[in-house]
Amino acid sequence: RDLLEASLALTEQHFGSGHPEVAGRQNNLALVYQDLGDYARAKALFKQALSVWLKTLGEGHPYVATARRHLEALGGAD
């Protein structure tokens, strides 16, 4: 978790918060939080990743579908 948090911070600093690489780090960190049982934090990160991927990659991209599946597993994107 600590290494992924550091990686996310550096990637965001380098590319900016709206970059698909940042969304990838958010998604990976969310998976860790999900495994640790911190579902609220995982859900928030999945939502952030989904938002970035939708804006940058578009609705039809597999990463968007992946983020939607993760959110659904946590109870949706409400």
mmCIF file of the N, C-alpha and C atoms, coordinates in Angstrom:
data_MODEL
# 
_entry.id   MODEL 
# 
loop_
_atom_site.group_PDB 
_atom_site.id 
_atom_site.type_symbol 
_atom_site.label_atom_id 
_atom_site.label_alt_id 
_atom_site.label_comp_id 
_atom_site.label_asym_id 
_atom_site.label_entity_id 
_atom_site.label_seq_id 
_atom_site.pdbx_PDB_ins_code 
_atom_site.Cartn_x 
_atom_site.Cartn_y 
_atom_site.Cartn_z 
_atom_site.occupancy 
_atom_site.B_iso_or_equiv 
_atom_site.pdbx_formal_charge 
_atom_site.auth_seq_id 
_atom_site.auth_comp_id 
_atom_site.auth_asym_id 
_atom_site.auth_atom_id 
_atom_site.pdbx_PDB_model_num 
ATOM 1   N N  . ARG A 1 1  ? 0.823   -1.190 0.000   1.00 0.00 ? 1  ARG A N  1 
ATOM 2   C CA . ARG A 1 1  ? 0.000   0.000  0.000   1.00 0.00 ? 1  ARG A CA 1 
ATOM 3   C C  . ARG A 1 1  ? 0.866   1.253  0.000   1.00 0.00 ? 1  ARG A C  1 
ATOM 4   N N  . ASP A 1 2  ? 1.860   1.253  0.853   1.00 0.00 ? 2  ASP A N  1 
ATOM 5   C CA . ASP A 1 2  ? 2.715   2.441  0.955   1.00 0.00 ? 2  ASP A CA 1 
ATOM 6   C C  . ASP A 1 2  ? 3.429   2.737  -0.364  1.00 0.00 ? 2  ASP A C  1 
ATOM 7   N N  . LEU A 1 3  ? 3.932   1.696  -1.003  1.00 0.00 ? 3  LEU A N  1 
ATOM 8   C CA . LEU A 1 3  ? 4.627   1.899  -2.280  1.00 0.00 ? 3  LEU A CA 1 
ATOM 9   C C  . LEU A 1 3  ? 3.675   2.390  -3.366  1.00 0.00 ? 3  LEU A C  1 
ATOM 10  N N  . LEU A 1 4  ? 2.458   1.862  -3.384  1.00 0.00 ? 4  LEU A N  1 
ATOM 11  C CA . LEU A 1 4  ? 1.483   2.325  -4.378  1.00 0.00 ? 4  LEU A CA 1 
ATOM 12  C C  . LEU A 1 4  ? 1.050   3.757  -4.116  1.00 0.00 ? 4  LEU A C  1 
ATOM 13  N N  . GLU A 1 5  ? 0.911   4.128  -2.855  1.00 0.00 ? 5  GLU A N  1 
ATOM 14  C CA . GLU A 1 5  ? 0.584   5.519  -2.529  1.00 0.00 ? 5  GLU A CA 1 
ATOM 15  C C  . GLU A 1 5  ? 1.694   6.456  -2.994  1.00 0.00 ? 5  GLU A C  1 
ATOM 16  N N  . ALA A 1 6  ? 2.936   6.051  -2.786  1.00 0.00 ? 6  ALA A N  1 
ATOM 17  C CA . ALA A 1 6  ? 4.068   6.868  -3.232  1.00 0.00 ? 6  ALA A CA 1 
ATOM 18  C C  . ALA A 1 6  ? 4.109   6.947  -4.757  1.00 0.00 ? 6  ALA A C  1 
ATOM 19  N N  . SER A 1 7  ? 3.850   5.828  -5.404  1.00 0.00 ? 7  SER A N  1 
ATOM 20  C CA . SER A 1 7  ? 3.830   5.798  -6.862  1.00 0.00 ? 7  SER A CA 1 
ATOM 21  C C  . SER A 1 7  ? 2.728   6.695  -7.414  1.00 0.00 ? 7  SER A C  1 
ATOM 22  N N  . LEU A 1 8  ? 1.559   6.653  -6.800  1.00 0.00 ? 8  LEU A N  1 
ATOM 23  C CA . LEU A 1 8  ? 0.455   7.513  -7.222  1.00 0.00 ? 8  LEU A CA 1 
ATOM 24  C C  . LEU A 1 8  ? 0.832   8.979  -7.073  1.00 0.00 ? 8  LEU A C  1 
ATOM 25  N N  . ALA A 1 9  ? 1.413   9.340  -5.951  1.00 0.00 ? 9  ALA A N  1 
ATOM 26  C CA . ALA A 1 9  ? 1.794   10.735 -5.714  1.00 0.00 ? 9  ALA A CA 1 
ATOM 27  C C  . ALA A 1 9  ? 2.814   11.215 -6.751  1.00 0.00 ? 9  ALA A C  1 
ATOM 28  N N  . LEU A 1 10 ? 3.805   10.398 -7.031  1.00 0.00 ? 10 LEU A N  1 
ATOM 29  C CA . LEU A 1 10 ? 4.826   10.783 -8.014  1.00 0.00 ? 10 LEU A CA 1 
ATOM 30  C C  . LEU A 1 10 ? 4.257   10.861 -9.427  1.00 0.00 ? 10 LEU A C  1 
ATOM 31  N N  . THR A 1 11 ? 3.413   9.916  -9.763  1.00 0.00 ? 11 THR A N  1 
ATOM 32  C CA . THR A 1 11 ? 2.816   9.910  -11.101 1.00 0.00 ? 11 THR A CA 1 
ATOM 33  C C  . THR A 1 11 ? 1.915   11.117 -11.282 1.00 0.00 ? 11 THR A C  1 
ATOM 34  N N  . GLU A 1 12 ? 1.140   11.445 -10.259 1.00 0.00 ? 12 GLU A N  1 
ATOM 35  C CA . GLU A 1 12 ? 0.271   12.616 -10.321 1.00 0.00 ? 12 GLU A CA 1 
ATOM 36  C C  . GLU A 1 12 ? 1.091   13.901 -10.421 1.00 0.00 ? 12 GLU A C  1 
ATOM 37  N N  . GLN A 1 13 ? 2.182   13.957 -9.699  1.00 0.00 ? 13 GLN A N  1 
ATOM 38  C CA . GLN A 1 13 ? 3.055   15.130 -9.745  1.00 0.00 ? 13 GLN A CA 1 
ATOM 39  C C  . GLN A 1 13 ? 3.661   15.287 -11.137 1.00 0.00 ? 13 GLN A C  1 
ATOM 40  N N  . HIS A 1 14 ? 4.048   14.195 -11.736 1.00 0.00 ? 14 HIS A N  1 
ATOM 41  C CA . HIS A 1 14 ? 4.713   14.230 -13.037 1.00 0.00 ? 14 HIS A CA 1 
ATOM 42  C C  . HIS A 1 14 ? 3.740   14.497 -14.181 1.00 0.00 ? 14 HIS A C  1 
ATOM 43  N N  . PHE A 1 15 ? 2.590   13.789 -14.191 1.00 0.00 ? 15 PHE A N  1 
ATOM 44  C CA . PHE A 1 15 ? 1.665   13.846 -15.324 1.00 0.00 ? 15 PHE A CA 1 
ATOM 45  C C  . PHE A 1 15 ? 0.459   14.756 -15.103 1.00 0.00 ? 15 PHE A C  1 
ATOM 46  N N  . GLY A 1 16 ? 0.094   15.002 -13.863 1.00 0.00 ? 16 GLY A N  1 
ATOM 47  C CA . GLY A 1 16 ? -1.129  15.736 -13.564 1.00 0.00 ? 16 GLY A CA 1 
ATOM 48  C C  . GLY A 1 16 ? -2.260  14.770 -13.261 1.00 0.00 ? 16 GLY A C  1 
ATOM 49  N N  . SER A 1 17 ? -3.255  15.259 -12.526 1.00 0.00 ? 17 SER A N  1 
ATOM 50  C CA . SER A 1 17 ? -4.296  14.377 -12.003 1.00 0.00 ? 17 SER A CA 1 
ATOM 51  C C  . SER A 1 17 ? -5.223  13.796 -13.064 1.00 0.00 ? 17 SER A C  1 
ATOM 52  N N  . GLY A 1 18 ? -5.269  14.375 -14.252 1.00 0.00 ? 18 GLY A N  1 
ATOM 53  C CA . GLY A 1 18 ? -6.176  13.894 -15.282 1.00 0.00 ? 18 GLY A CA 1 
ATOM 54  C C  . GLY A 1 18 ? -5.556  12.941 -16.284 1.00 0.00 ? 18 GLY A C  1 
ATOM 55  N N  . HIS A 1 19 ? -4.427  12.379 -15.975 1.00 0.00 ? 19 HIS A N  1 
ATOM 56  C CA . HIS A 1 19 ? -3.710  11.505 -16.912 1.00 0.00 ? 19 HIS A CA 1 
ATOM 57  C C  . HIS A 1 19 ? -4.095  10.046 -16.691 1.00 0.00 ? 19 HIS A C  1 
ATOM 58  N N  . PRO A 1 20 ? -4.199  9.263  -17.777 1.00 0.00 ? 20 PRO A N  1 
ATOM 59  C CA . PRO A 1 20 ? -4.557  7.851  -17.634 1.00 0.00 ? 20 PRO A CA 1 
ATOM 60  C C  . PRO A 1 20 ? -3.584  7.037  -16.778 1.00 0.00 ? 20 PRO A C  1 
ATOM 61  N N  . GLU A 1 21 ? -2.313  7.411  -16.767 1.00 0.00 ? 21 GLU A N  1 
ATOM 62  C CA . GLU A 1 21 ? -1.355  6.701  -15.898 1.00 0.00 ? 21 GLU A CA 1 
ATOM 63  C C  . GLU A 1 21 ? -1.712  6.883  -14.427 1.00 0.00 ? 21 GLU A C  1 
ATOM 64  N N  . VAL A 1 22 ? -2.178  8.071  -14.078 1.00 0.00 ? 22 VAL A N  1 
ATOM 65  C CA . VAL A 1 22 ? -2.610  8.337  -12.710 1.00 0.00 ? 22 VAL A CA 1 
ATOM 66  C C  . VAL A 1 22 ? -3.817  7.461  -12.385 1.00 0.00 ? 22 VAL A C  1 
ATOM 67  N N  . ALA A 1 23 ? -4.750  7.368  -13.314 1.00 0.00 ? 23 ALA A N  1 
ATOM 68  C CA . ALA A 1 23 ? -5.927  6.528  -13.108 1.00 0.00 ? 23 ALA A CA 1 
ATOM 69  C C  . ALA A 1 23 ? -5.529  5.068  -12.901 1.00 0.00 ? 23 ALA A C  1 
ATOM 70  N N  . GLY A 1 24 ? -4.538  4.623  -13.617 1.00 0.00 ? 24 GLY A N  1 
ATOM 71  C CA . GLY A 1 24 ? -4.059  3.256  -13.432 1.00 0.00 ? 24 GLY A CA 1 
ATOM 72  C C  . GLY A 1 24 ? -3.519  3.029  -12.034 1.00 0.00 ? 24 GLY A C  1 
ATOM 73  N N  . ARG A 1 25 ? -2.778  4.003  -11.519 1.00 0.00 ? 25 ARG A N  1 
ATOM 74  C CA . ARG A 1 25 ? -2.255  3.890  -10.154 1.00 0.00 ? 25 ARG A CA 1 
ATOM 75  C C  . ARG A 1 25 ? -3.394  3.921  -9.142  1.00 0.00 ? 25 ARG A C  1 
ATOM 76  N N  . GLN A 1 26 ? -4.391  4.790  -9.407  1.00 0.00 ? 26 GLN A N  1 
ATOM 77  C CA . GLN A 1 26 ? -5.550  4.854  -8.514  1.00 0.00 ? 26 GLN A CA 1 
ATOM 78  C C  . GLN A 1 26 ? -6.280  3.510  -8.485  1.00 0.00 ? 26 GLN A C  1 
ATOM 79  N N  . ASN A 1 27 ? -6.457  2.924  -9.650  1.00 0.00 ? 27 ASN A N  1 
ATOM 80  C CA . ASN A 1 27 ? -7.129  1.630  -9.743  1.00 0.00 ? 27 ASN A CA 1 
ATOM 81  C C  . ASN A 1 27 ? -6.365  0.559  -8.960  1.00 0.00 ? 27 ASN A C  1 
ATOM 82  N N  . ASN A 1 28 ? -5.054  0.515  -9.141  1.00 0.00 ? 28 ASN A N  1 
ATOM 83  C CA . ASN A 1 28 ? -4.245  -0.494 -8.439  1.00 0.00 ? 28 ASN A CA 1 
ATOM 84  C C  . ASN A 1 28 ? -4.281  -0.297 -6.929  1.00 0.00 ? 28 ASN A C  1 
ATOM 85  N N  . LEU A 1 29 ? -4.198  0.953  -6.505  1.00 0.00 ? 29 LEU A N  1 
ATOM 86  C CA . LEU A 1 29 ? -4.260  1.232  -5.071  1.00 0.00 ? 29 LEU A CA 1 
ATOM 87  C C  . LEU A 1 29 ? -5.651  0.888  -4.527  1.00 0.00 ? 29 LEU A C  1 
ATOM 88  N N  . ALA A 1 30 ? -6.676  1.148  -5.302  1.00 0.00 ? 30 ALA A N  1 
ATOM 89  C CA . ALA A 1 30 ? -8.035  0.799  -4.874  1.00 0.00 ? 30 ALA A CA 1 
ATOM 90  C C  . ALA A 1 30 ? -8.175  -0.705 -4.658  1.00 0.00 ? 30 ALA A C  1 
ATOM 91  N N  . LEU A 1 31 ? -7.556  -1.487 -5.512  1.00 0.00 ? 31 LEU A N  1 
ATOM 92  C CA . LEU A 1 31 ? -7.603  -2.939 -5.344  1.00 0.00 ? 31 LEU A CA 1 
ATOM 93  C C  . LEU A 1 31 ? -6.961  -3.362 -4.024  1.00 0.00 ? 31 LEU A C  1 
ATOM 94  N N  . VAL A 1 32 ? -5.883  -2.698 -3.661  1.00 0.00 ? 32 VAL A N  1 
ATOM 95  C CA . VAL A 1 32 ? -5.227  -3.006 -2.387  1.00 0.00 ? 32 VAL A CA 1 
ATOM 96  C C  . VAL A 1 32 ? -6.147  -2.638 -1.223  1.00 0.00 ? 32 VAL A C  1 
ATOM 97  N N  . TYR A 1 33 ? -6.731  -1.444 -1.281  1.00 0.00 ? 33 TYR A N  1 
ATOM 98  C CA . TYR A 1 33 ? -7.646  -1.036 -0.217  1.00 0.00 ? 33 TYR A CA 1 
ATOM 99  C C  . TYR A 1 33 ? -8.836  -1.990 -0.124  1.00 0.00 ? 33 TYR A C  1 
ATOM 100 N N  . GLN A 1 34 ? -9.321  -2.444 -1.262  1.00 0.00 ? 34 GLN A N  1 
ATOM 101 C CA . GLN A 1 34 ? -10.418 -3.409 -1.259  1.00 0.00 ? 34 GLN A CA 1 
ATOM 102 C C  . GLN A 1 34 ? -9.983  -4.692 -0.542  1.00 0.00 ? 34 GLN A C  1 
ATOM 103 N N  . ASP A 1 35 ? -8.805  -5.179 -0.866  1.00 0.00 ? 35 ASP A N  1 
ATOM 104 C CA . ASP A 1 35 ? -8.287  -6.383 -0.214  1.00 0.00 ? 35 ASP A CA 1 
ATOM 105 C C  . ASP A 1 35 ? -8.094  -6.187 1.293   1.00 0.00 ? 35 ASP A C  1 
ATOM 106 N N  . LEU A 1 36 ? -7.776  -4.957 1.685   1.00 0.00 ? 36 LEU A N  1 
ATOM 107 C CA . LEU A 1 36 ? -7.585  -4.653 3.107   1.00 0.00 ? 36 LEU A CA 1 
ATOM 108 C C  . LEU A 1 36 ? -8.904  -4.386 3.833   1.00 0.00 ? 36 LEU A C  1 
ATOM 109 N N  . GLY A 1 37 ? -10.005 -4.368 3.089   1.00 0.00 ? 37 GLY A N  1 
ATOM 110 C CA . GLY A 1 37 ? -11.307 -4.141 3.702   1.00 0.00 ? 37 GLY A CA 1 
ATOM 111 C C  . GLY A 1 37 ? -11.702 -2.689 3.845   1.00 0.00 ? 37 GLY A C  1 
ATOM 112 N N  . ASP A 1 38 ? -10.923 -1.781 3.275   1.00 0.00 ? 38 ASP A N  1 
ATOM 113 C CA . ASP A 1 38 ? -11.250 -0.345 3.322   1.00 0.00 ? 38 ASP A CA 1 
ATOM 114 C C  . ASP A 1 38 ? -12.047 -0.002 2.060   1.00 0.00 ? 38 ASP A C  1 
ATOM 115 N N  . TYR A 1 39 ? -13.326 -0.393 2.083   1.00 0.00 ? 39 TYR A N  1 
ATOM 116 C CA . TYR A 1 39 ? -14.158 -0.306 0.893   1.00 0.00 ? 39 TYR A CA 1 
ATOM 117 C C  . TYR A 1 39 ? -14.495 1.134  0.507   1.00 0.00 ? 39 TYR A C  1 
ATOM 118 N N  . ALA A 1 40 ? -14.619 2.005  1.468   1.00 0.00 ? 40 ALA A N  1 
ATOM 119 C CA . ALA A 1 40 ? -14.920 3.405  1.160   1.00 0.00 ? 40 ALA A CA 1 
ATOM 120 C C  . ALA A 1 40 ? -13.767 4.044  0.385   1.00 0.00 ? 40 ALA A C  1 
ATOM 121 N N  . ARG A 1 41 ? -12.566 3.808  0.841   1.00 0.00 ? 41 ARG A N  1 
ATOM 122 C CA . ARG A 1 41 ? -11.405 4.374  0.147   1.00 0.00 ? 41 ARG A CA 1 
ATOM 123 C C  . ARG A 1 41 ? -11.231 3.737  -1.232  1.00 0.00 ? 41 ARG A C  1 
ATOM 124 N N  . ALA A 1 42 ? -11.452 2.429  -1.309  1.00 0.00 ? 42 ALA A N  1 
ATOM 125 C CA . ALA A 1 42 ? -11.360 1.739  -2.595  1.00 0.00 ? 42 ALA A CA 1 
ATOM 126 C C  . ALA A 1 42 ? -12.378 2.308  -3.578  1.00 0.00 ? 42 ALA A C  1 
ATOM 127 N N  . LYS A 1 43 ? -13.601 2.482  -3.120  1.00 0.00 ? 43 LYS A N  1 
ATOM 128 C CA . LYS A 1 43 ? -14.665 2.992  -3.986  1.00 0.00 ? 43 LYS A CA 1 
ATOM 129 C C  . LYS A 1 43 ? -14.333 4.395  -4.493  1.00 0.00 ? 43 LYS A C  1 
ATOM 130 N N  . ALA A 1 44 ? -13.832 5.239  -3.621  1.00 0.00 ? 44 ALA A N  1 
ATOM 131 C CA . ALA A 1 44 ? -13.475 6.601  -4.024  1.00 0.00 ? 44 ALA A CA 1 
ATOM 132 C C  . ALA A 1 44 ? -12.384 6.588  -5.100  1.00 0.00 ? 44 ALA A C  1 
ATOM 133 N N  . LEU A 1 45 ? -11.388 5.734  -4.943  1.00 0.00 ? 45 LEU A N  1 
ATOM 134 C CA . LEU A 1 45 ? -10.311 5.654  -5.933  1.00 0.00 ? 45 LEU A CA 1 
ATOM 135 C C  . LEU A 1 45 ? -10.798 5.064  -7.251  1.00 0.00 ? 45 LEU A C  1 
ATOM 136 N N  . PHE A 1 46 ? -11.666 4.043  -7.181  1.00 0.00 ? 46 PHE A N  1 
ATOM 137 C CA . PHE A 1 46 ? -12.233 3.497  -8.416  1.00 0.00 ? 46 PHE A CA 1 
ATOM 138 C C  . PHE A 1 46 ? -13.030 4.559  -9.161  1.00 0.00 ? 46 PHE A C  1 
ATOM 139 N N  . LYS A 1 47 ? -13.786 5.379  -8.437  1.00 0.00 ? 47 LYS A N  1 
ATOM 140 C CA . LYS A 1 47 ? -14.553 6.451  -9.069  1.00 0.00 ? 47 LYS A CA 1 
ATOM 141 C C  . LYS A 1 47 ? -13.635 7.464  -9.750  1.00 0.00 ? 47 LYS A C  1 
ATOM 142 N N  . GLN A 1 48 ? -12.549 7.808  -9.077  1.00 0.00 ? 48 GLN A N  1 
ATOM 143 C CA . GLN A 1 48 ? -11.602 8.760  -9.663  1.00 0.00 ? 48 GLN A CA 1 
ATOM 144 C C  . GLN A 1 48 ? -10.981 8.190  -10.928 1.00 0.00 ? 48 GLN A C  1 
ATOM 145 N N  . ALA A 1 49 ? -10.580 6.932  -10.868 1.00 0.00 ? 49 ALA A N  1 
ATOM 146 C CA . ALA A 1 49 ? -9.983  6.288  -12.039 1.00 0.00 ? 49 ALA A CA 1 
ATOM 147 C C  . ALA A 1 49 ? -10.988 6.232  -13.187 1.00 0.00 ? 49 ALA A C  1 
ATOM 148 N N  . LEU A 1 50 ? -12.215 5.853  -12.882 1.00 0.00 ? 50 LEU A N  1 
ATOM 149 C CA . LEU A 1 50 ? -13.250 5.786  -13.913 1.00 0.00 ? 50 LEU A CA 1 
ATOM 150 C C  . LEU A 1 50 ? -13.453 7.142  -14.573 1.00 0.00 ? 50 LEU A C  1 
ATOM 151 N N  . SER A 1 51 ? -13.520 8.177  -13.793 1.00 0.00 ? 51 SER A N  1 
ATOM 152 C CA . SER A 1 51 ? -13.717 9.522  -14.331 1.00 0.00 ? 51 SER A CA 1 
ATOM 153 C C  . SER A 1 51 ? -12.599 9.912  -15.305 1.00 0.00 ? 51 SER A C  1 
ATOM 154 N N  . VAL A 1 52 ? -11.369 9.668  -14.902 1.00 0.00 ? 52 VAL A N  1 
ATOM 155 C CA . VAL A 1 52 ? -10.227 10.007 -15.762 1.00 0.00 ? 52 VAL A CA 1 
ATOM 156 C C  . VAL A 1 52 ? -10.248 9.168  -17.037 1.00 0.00 ? 52 VAL A C  1 
ATOM 157 N N  . TRP A 1 53 ? -10.470 7.879  -16.892 1.00 0.00 ? 53 TRP A N  1 
ATOM 158 C CA . TRP A 1 53 ? -10.480 7.011  -18.068 1.00 0.00 ? 53 TRP A CA 1 
ATOM 159 C C  . TRP A 1 53 ? -11.606 7.362  -19.026 1.00 0.00 ? 53 TRP A C  1 
ATOM 160 N N  . LEU A 1 54 ? -12.758 7.717  -18.497 1.00 0.00 ? 54 LEU A N  1 
ATOM 161 C CA . LEU A 1 54 ? -13.851 8.126  -19.383 1.00 0.00 ? 54 LEU A CA 1 
ATOM 162 C C  . LEU A 1 54 ? -13.466 9.361  -20.191 1.00 0.00 ? 54 LEU A C  1 
ATOM 163 N N  . LYS A 1 55 ? -12.856 10.334 -19.531 1.00 0.00 ? 55 LYS A N  1 
ATOM 164 C CA . LYS A 1 55 ? -12.471 11.580 -20.198 1.00 0.00 ? 55 LYS A CA 1 
ATOM 165 C C  . LYS A 1 55 ? -11.350 11.376 -21.204 1.00 0.00 ? 55 LYS A C  1 
ATOM 166 N N  . THR A 1 56 ? -10.417 10.504 -20.885 1.00 0.00 ? 56 THR A N  1 
ATOM 167 C CA . THR A 1 56 ? -9.222  10.395 -21.723 1.00 0.00 ? 56 THR A CA 1 
ATOM 168 C C  . THR A 1 56 ? -9.268  9.237  -22.715 1.00 0.00 ? 56 THR A C  1 
ATOM 169 N N  . LEU A 1 57 ? -9.939  8.153  -22.354 1.00 0.00 ? 57 LEU A N  1 
ATOM 170 C CA . LEU A 1 57 ? -9.922  6.964  -23.197 1.00 0.00 ? 57 LEU A CA 1 
ATOM 171 C C  . LEU A 1 57 ? -11.264 6.672  -23.863 1.00 0.00 ? 57 LEU A C  1 
ATOM 172 N N  . GLY A 1 58 ? -12.340 7.174  -23.280 1.00 0.00 ? 58 GLY A N  1 
ATOM 173 C CA . GLY A 1 58 ? -13.657 6.990  -23.867 1.00 0.00 ? 58 GLY A CA 1 
ATOM 174 C C  . GLY A 1 58 ? -14.407 5.788  -23.325 1.00 0.00 ? 58 GLY A C  1 
ATOM 175 N N  . GLU A 1 59 ? -15.699 5.807  -23.563 1.00 0.00 ? 59 GLU A N  1 
ATOM 176 C CA . GLU A 1 59 ? -16.615 4.809  -23.021 1.00 0.00 ? 59 GLU A CA 1 
ATOM 177 C C  . GLU A 1 59 ? -16.271 3.381  -23.432 1.00 0.00 ? 59 GLU A C  1 
ATOM 178 N N  . GLY A 1 60 ? -15.772 3.184  -24.638 1.00 0.00 ? 60 GLY A N  1 
ATOM 179 C CA . GLY A 1 60 ? -15.551 1.838  -25.138 1.00 0.00 ? 60 GLY A CA 1 
ATOM 180 C C  . GLY A 1 60 ? -14.249 1.184  -24.714 1.00 0.00 ? 60 GLY A C  1 
ATOM 181 N N  . HIS A 1 61 ? -13.441 1.867  -23.942 1.00 0.00 ? 61 HIS A N  1 
ATOM 182 C CA . HIS A 1 61 ? -12.141 1.312  -23.564 1.00 0.00 ? 61 HIS A CA 1 
ATOM 183 C C  . HIS A 1 61 ? -12.293 0.246  -22.477 1.00 0.00 ? 61 HIS A C  1 
ATOM 184 N N  . PRO A 1 62 ? -11.492 -0.819 -22.558 1.00 0.00 ? 62 PRO A N  1 
ATOM 185 C CA . PRO A 1 62 ? -11.584 -1.888 -21.556 1.00 0.00 ? 62 PRO A CA 1 
ATOM 186 C C  . PRO A 1 62 ? -11.309 -1.422 -20.127 1.00 0.00 ? 62 PRO A C  1 
ATOM 187 N N  . TYR A 1 63 ? -10.466 -0.413 -19.941 1.00 0.00 ? 63 TYR A N  1 
ATOM 188 C CA . TYR A 1 63 ? -10.202 0.076  -18.589 1.00 0.00 ? 63 TYR A CA 1 
ATOM 189 C C  . TYR A 1 63 ? -11.460 0.658  -17.957 1.00 0.00 ? 63 TYR A C  1 
ATOM 190 N N  . VAL A 1 64 ? -12.294 1.301  -18.774 1.00 0.00 ? 64 VAL A N  1 
ATOM 191 C CA . VAL A 1 64 ? -13.553 1.856  -18.280 1.00 0.00 ? 64 VAL A CA 1 
ATOM 192 C C  . VAL A 1 64 ? -14.452 0.718  -17.793 1.00 0.00 ? 64 VAL A C  1 
ATOM 193 N N  . ALA A 1 65 ? -14.530 -0.332 -18.592 1.00 0.00 ? 65 ALA A N  1 
ATOM 194 C CA . ALA A 1 65 ? -15.341 -1.494 -18.200 1.00 0.00 ? 65 ALA A CA 1 
ATOM 195 C C  . ALA A 1 65 ? -14.810 -2.122 -16.909 1.00 0.00 ? 65 ALA A C  1 
ATOM 196 N N  . THR A 1 66 ? -13.503 -2.188 -16.784 1.00 0.00 ? 66 THR A N  1 
ATOM 197 C CA . THR A 1 66 ? -12.890 -2.745 -15.581 1.00 0.00 ? 66 THR A CA 1 
ATOM 198 C C  . THR A 1 66 ? -13.257 -1.918 -14.353 1.00 0.00 ? 66 THR A C  1 
ATOM 199 N N  . ALA A 1 67 ? -13.127 -0.611 -14.463 1.00 0.00 ? 67 ALA A N  1 
ATOM 200 C CA . ALA A 1 67 ? -13.459 0.260  -13.329 1.00 0.00 ? 67 ALA A CA 1 
ATOM 201 C C  . ALA A 1 67 ? -14.929 0.133  -12.960 1.00 0.00 ? 67 ALA A C  1 
ATOM 202 N N  . ARG A 1 68 ? -15.795 0.037  -13.948 1.00 0.00 ? 68 ARG A N  1 
ATOM 203 C CA . ARG A 1 68 ? -17.233 -0.132 -13.671 1.00 0.00 ? 68 ARG A CA 1 
ATOM 204 C C  . ARG A 1 68 ? -17.488 -1.461 -12.936 1.00 0.00 ? 68 ARG A C  1 
ATOM 205 N N  . ARG A 1 69 ? -16.820 -2.519 -13.347 1.00 0.00 ? 69 ARG A N  1 
ATOM 206 C CA . ARG A 1 69 ? -16.977 -3.816 -12.672 1.00 0.00 ? 69 ARG A CA 1 
ATOM 207 C C  . ARG A 1 69 ? -16.527 -3.739 -11.213 1.00 0.00 ? 69 ARG A C  1 
ATOM 208 N N  . HIS A 1 70 ? -15.406 -3.078 -10.988 1.00 0.00 ? 70 HIS A N  1 
ATOM 209 C CA . HIS A 1 70 ? -14.912 -2.934 -9.620  1.00 0.00 ? 70 HIS A CA 1 
ATOM 210 C C  . HIS A 1 70 ? -15.911 -2.154 -8.764  1.00 0.00 ? 70 HIS A C  1 
ATOM 211 N N  . LEU A 1 71 ? -16.445 -1.071 -9.322  1.00 0.00 ? 71 LEU A N  1 
ATOM 212 C CA . LEU A 1 71 ? -17.418 -0.281 -8.574  1.00 0.00 ? 71 LEU A CA 1 
ATOM 213 C C  . LEU A 1 71 ? -18.682 -1.085 -8.291  1.00 0.00 ? 71 LEU A C  1 
ATOM 214 N N  . GLU A 1 72 ? -19.133 -1.829 -9.282  1.00 0.00 ? 72 GLU A N  1 
ATOM 215 C CA . GLU A 1 72 ? -20.331 -2.635 -9.075  1.00 0.00 ? 72 GLU A CA 1 
ATOM 216 C C  . GLU A 1 72 ? -20.119 -3.655 -7.954  1.00 0.00 ? 72 GLU A C  1 
ATOM 217 N N  . ALA A 1 73 ? -18.940 -4.230 -7.893  1.00 0.00 ? 73 ALA A N  1 
ATOM 218 C CA . ALA A 1 73 ? -18.631 -5.203 -6.843  1.00 0.00 ? 73 ALA A CA 1 
ATOM 219 C C  . ALA A 1 73 ? -18.686 -4.560 -5.452  1.00 0.00 ? 73 ALA A C  1 
ATOM 220 N N  . LEU A 1 74 ? -18.455 -3.246 -5.416  1.00 0.00 ? 74 LEU A N  1 
ATOM 221 C CA . LEU A 1 74 ? -18.500 -2.521 -4.127  1.00 0.00 ? 74 LEU A CA 1 
ATOM 222 C C  . LEU A 1 74 ? -19.847 -1.847 -3.884  1.00 0.00 ? 74 LEU A C  1 
ATOM 223 N N  . GLY A 1 75 ? -20.811 -2.132 -4.723  1.00 0.00 ? 75 GLY A N  1 
ATOM 224 C CA . GLY A 1 75 ? -22.136 -1.570 -4.494  1.00 0.00 ? 75 GLY A CA 1 
ATOM 225 C C  . GLY A 1 75 ? -22.499 -0.415 -5.399  1.00 0.00 ? 75 GLY A C  1 
ATOM 226 N N  . GLY A 1 76 ? -21.801 -0.267 -6.508  1.00 0.00 ? 76 GLY A N  1 
ATOM 227 C CA . GLY A 1 76 ? -22.167 0.757  -7.481  1.00 0.00 ? 76 GLY A CA 1 
ATOM 228 C C  . GLY A 1 76 ? -21.455 2.066  -7.298  1.00 0.00 ? 76 GLY A C  1 
ATOM 229 N N  . ALA A 1 77 ? -21.780 2.978  -8.210  1.00 0.00 ? 77 ALA A N  1 
ATOM 230 C CA . ALA A 1 77 ? -21.088 4.269  -8.272  1.00 0.00 ? 77 ALA A CA 1 
ATOM 231 C C  . ALA A 1 77 ? -21.877 5.391  -7.632  1.00 0.00 ? 77 ALA A C  1 
ATOM 232 N N  . ASP A 1 78 ? -22.874 5.064  -6.816  1.00 0.00 ? 78 ASP A N  1 
ATOM 233 C CA . ASP A 1 78 ? -23.722 6.094  -6.224  1.00 0.00 ? 78 ASP A CA 1 
ATOM 234 C C  . ASP A 1 78 ? -22.918 7.187  -5.699  1.00 0.00 ? 78 ASP A C  1 
# 
